[in-house]
Amino acid sequence: MKRIFLILAILTVLGSCKKDDDIRLTKFYPGPQDTGWATARRYGEKWEATAFARRYQNYIGIDFNTFTEDGILREAMALNEIPLKIGKYQIKGQIGEYDEYVGSNFGLVSSDGDVFGPLYLHDDNSIGFLELTMVDTILKKVAGKFDTVAFVIMGEGGEDKYPRKVKFEDGEFEMDIIE
């Protein structure tokens, strides 16, 4: 009899746990897209964002942001250390490592845009590539695509509120280089 209660207790606990796939991020608005646009798939659905690039000597960093209906920042994805020339580059590691890879991170923002939520770091178990298909340094524009950018939540906590992993696939973008 004790064995049956133990098995039922274990099944109850296992049944009540949320799977990471059950937790999804809210879909926000792409924003004004006056500096550029980006699209991708997240959870198999279309995801859109405002995009812009910043130039740092021989490379650029690109940002994708989403907002509330009132224009308050909610999501920020960044890819950095991208050579400023047409080509295909592997996405791996974090921003600021200054190696031969494109570093990336993703974060959530809450309140009126000044409270940082969880930070996600690149999931190095996921291999992805970014390709710049157009670089115009005179008009200060870049365009390109990426196949997969995957992130894993940094640190402990929040697992019941936020997914442990977030993945963007089949991304495209065109944006201004702002200095």
C-alpha positions in Angstrom: 0.0 0.0 0.0 2.8 2.4 0.9 4.4 1.6 -2.5 1.2 2.6 -4.3 1.1 6.0 -2.4 4.7 6.6 -3.3 4.1 5.9 -7.0 1.0 8.2 -7.0 2.9 10.9 -5.2 5.8 10.8 -7.8 3.3 10.8 -10.7 1.5 13.8 -9.2 4.7 15.8 -8.9 5.9 14.8 -12.4 2.5 15.7 -13.8 2.4 19.1 -12.2 5.8 20.2 -13.5 5.8 22.5 -16.4 7.8 21.5 -19.4 10.1 24.2 -20.9 8.2 23.9 -24.2 5.0 24.9 -22.3 6.4 28.3 -21.3 6.5 30.8 -24.1 7.5 34.4 -24.3 4.7 36.9 -25.0 4.6 38.2 -28.6 5.3 42.0 -28.7 5.2 44.6 -31.4 8.0 45.3 -33.8 8.0 49.0 -33.1 8.6 51.9 -35.5 11.1 50.1 -37.8 12.4 53.6 -38.8 16.0 52.4 -38.6 15.3 49.0 -40.1 13.4 45.8 -39.7 14.0 42.1 -38.8 11.8 39.0 -39.1 12.3 35.5 -37.9 10.4 32.5 -36.6 10.0 31.9 -32.9 7.9 28.9 -31.7 7.1 28.5 -35.4 5.3 31.8 -35.5 6.4 35.1 -37.2 8.4 37.4 -35.0 9.2 41.0 -36.1 11.4 43.7 -34.6 12.9 47.1 -35.2 16.6 46.8 -36.2 19.7 49.0 -36.3 23.4 48.5 -36.6 26.3 50.3 -34.9 29.8 50.5 -36.4 32.9 49.7 -34.4 36.1 50.1 -36.5 36.1 47.0 -38.8 32.9 45.4 -37.5 29.3 46.0 -36.7 26.9 45.0 -34.0 23.2 44.6 -34.8 20.2 45.0 -32.5 16.7 43.7 -32.8 14.1 45.2 -30.4 10.4 44.7 -29.7 8.0 46.9 -27.8 4.6 47.1 -26.0 1.7 48.8 -27.8 2.8 52.0 -26.0 6.3 51.8 -27.4 8.1 50.5 -24.2 11.1 48.2 -24.9 10.4 44.6 -24.0 13.0 42.4 -25.9 16.5 43.1 -27.0 18.6 40.7 -29.1 22.1 41.6 -30.1 24.6 40.0 -32.5 28.0 41.6 -32.4 31.6 41.4 -33.8 30.3 41.0 -37.4 32.9 41.8 -40.0 31.8 44.8 -42.1 31.8 42.9 -45.4 29.6 40.5 -47.3 30.1 37.0 -46.0 28.8 34.2 -43.9 29.9 34.0 -40.2 29.3 31.4 -37.4 27.3 32.6 -34.4 28.9 31.3 -31.3 29.7 32.6 -27.8 29.0 35.8 -26.1 29.3 39.4 -27.0 32.7 40.8 -26.1 34.8 37.7 -26.6 36.4 39.2 -29.8 37.2 35.9 -31.4 36.4 34.8 -35.0 32.7 34.3 -34.1 29.7 36.4 -34.0 28.7 36.8 -30.3 25.1 37.1 -29.2 22.8 37.6 -26.3 19.1 38.2 -25.7 17.3 39.9 -22.8 13.9 40.9 -21.5 12.9 44.2 -20.1 9.9 45.0 -17.9 8.2 47.9 -16.0 8.5 51.1 -18.0 11.5 49.8 -19.9 14.1 50.3 -17.1 13.9 47.0 -15.2 15.9 44.2 -16.7 14.4 40.7 -16.7 16.3 37.5 -17.4 19.4 37.6 -19.6 19.9 34.8 -22.1 23.4 33.8 -23.4 24.1 32.1 -26.7 23.5 28.3 -26.5 26.7 26.9 -27.9 25.1 23.5 -28.4 23.2 25.2 -31.3 25.1 26.0 -34.4 24.0 29.0 -36.4 25.2 31.3 -39.1 24.7 34.9 -40.0 25.2 36.1 -43.6 25.6 39.7 -44.6 24.2 39.9 -48.2 24.5 43.7 -48.6 26.9 46.2 -47.1 26.7 49.8 -48.3 29.1 52.0 -46.3 28.1 55.1 -48.3 24.4 54.9 -47.6 25.1 53.3 -44.3 23.0 50.2 -44.7 23.4 46.4 -44.2 21.1 43.5 -45.0 21.3 39.8 -44.4 19.9 36.7 -42.9 20.5 34.1 -40.2 19.5 30.5 -39.9 19.4 29.8 -36.2 20.2 31.8 -33.1 19.5 30.0 -29.8 19.8 31.2 -26.3 19.8 29.7 -22.8 18.7 31.6 -19.7 21.6 32.8 -17.5 21.6 31.8 -13.9 19.1 30.1 -11.7 15.5 31.2 -10.9 12.6 32.2 -13.1 12.3 28.8 -14.6 8.6 28.7 -13.9 8.0 32.1 -15.5 10.4 32.1 -18.4 11.5 29.5 -20.8 14.9 28.0 -20.3 15.7 28.3 -24.0 14.7 30.7 -26.7 15.4 30.0 -30.4 15.0 32.3 -33.5 15.1 30.7 -36.9 15.0 31.8 -40.6 15.8 35.4 -39.8 16.1 38.3 -42.3 17.0 41.9 -41.8 17.8 45.2 -43.4 18.9 48.2 -41.3 20.7 51.5 -41.1 24.2 51.8 -39.6 23.8 54.5 -37.0 26.9 56.1 -35.6 
